[in-house]
Amino acid sequence: MGLSGSIFGVSVKGIDETANTFFEYLMEELQILEVVRERDVDLLLLEEFHVSQEFFSWFVGQGYKNEPSVSKLIKACHSVMDSELGESDLVVQFYNSNNQKCALLIENKIDAIPQPNQAQRYQERGAKGVEEGNWEIFKTCIVAPKKYLQSKSTEAIIYDAWTCRRLI
């Protein structure tokens, strides 16, 4: 997709490589980050969802391919807990072009092993959100390095969408 932009003043050539470019810049060029943790990526995504409509629309569109387009962000939240079903790293709520209230539940992995039934519990949290009237439709997504998705493929295929990044 050749979109351009910047994160914290760092220019990037392709928005689909934003996290990769930004963290490589910090780790390799400036040598100020020794390690990137999942929470770092969570907070970067959260910030971008709130400040860049272009990034928000592109990212959510990856999970909602062939569906009505993204219209308006309602909110994006970090570390959303459910006492029975566990935690979602990020939950993004928005309206689509049909004015339906939608959600994208995002799991972020770098190298941690999946928790028992983690992907299935994301599906259950999404369904519970529909039952409780929090949103009308939902998708789940995992954001992880390609090597993670390949090595943990049985867990990753349960999510509705996935995206790769080269952070490490």
Buried (B, 14 or more C-beta within 10 A) or exposed (E): EEBEBEBEEBEBEEBBBBBBBBBBBBBEEEEEBEEBEBEBBBEBBBBBBBEBEEBBBBBBBBBBEEBBEBBEBEEBEBEBEEEEBBBBBBBBBBBBEEEBBBBBBBBBBBEEEBEEBBBBBBBBBBEBBBEEEBBBBBBBBBBBBEEBBEBBEEBBEBBBBBBBBEBE
